[in-house]
Amino acid sequence: MMKSRRNLTSIAINQGINLIYTIIFCYPIVLFWFRFYQSQSLLVVLGISMIIFLIPTKLFIYIQLSKSRTFYESLAIDRFQYLTQQGKFAKRIINYLLIKETFRFHKKSITNFKNQIMIFESYHFACLIFFLGSSICAFSMKEYIFTIVIFIANVLYNIIPILIQQYNKTRISGFLK
């Protein structure tokens, strides 16, 4: 009973964090396409960004900036991770609301974590391409404010989470050694 309540609370808190970030950082994209809707441009940008889901996830290894945990820590990626879904802040809220639970690394939990990393990484790469395409469209329409705002949203919503997933990969490799 307690485990299912913990899981539901964990899902609610993590999805709440995810929803807040998605609303904040996707708002400029939605506003841009709503205001300057061009079906051809939108379909091209969406189509190109969806190609990411056809790429085998093993190829993401070639985009990994570093295999060193300290490299990502020097970029403060570990600090950004504090505020993400399933980050330290979310875990503290869950532990505050429910009975504290220690986390042990089992083979199944590591496999689940690896799968989650692949899903998050694919999603944020697809969004990265969509945001980039949208900012290029905004720039081509001489909508420079939208271009800048979408670029900043892209960094915060996609690039940092991609770096967090790369950091998580280095952490997992450290656990397995």
Buried (B, 14 or more C-beta within 10 A) or exposed (E): EEEEEBEEBBEEBBEEBBEEBEEEBBEBBEEBBEEBEEEEBBEEBBEBBEEBEEEEBEEBEEEBEBEEBEBBEEBEBBEBBEEBBBBEBBBEBBEEEEEEEEEEEEEEEEEEBBEEBBEBBBBBBBBBBBBBBBBBBBBEBEBEEBBBBBBBBBEBBBEBBBBBBBBBBBBBEEEEE
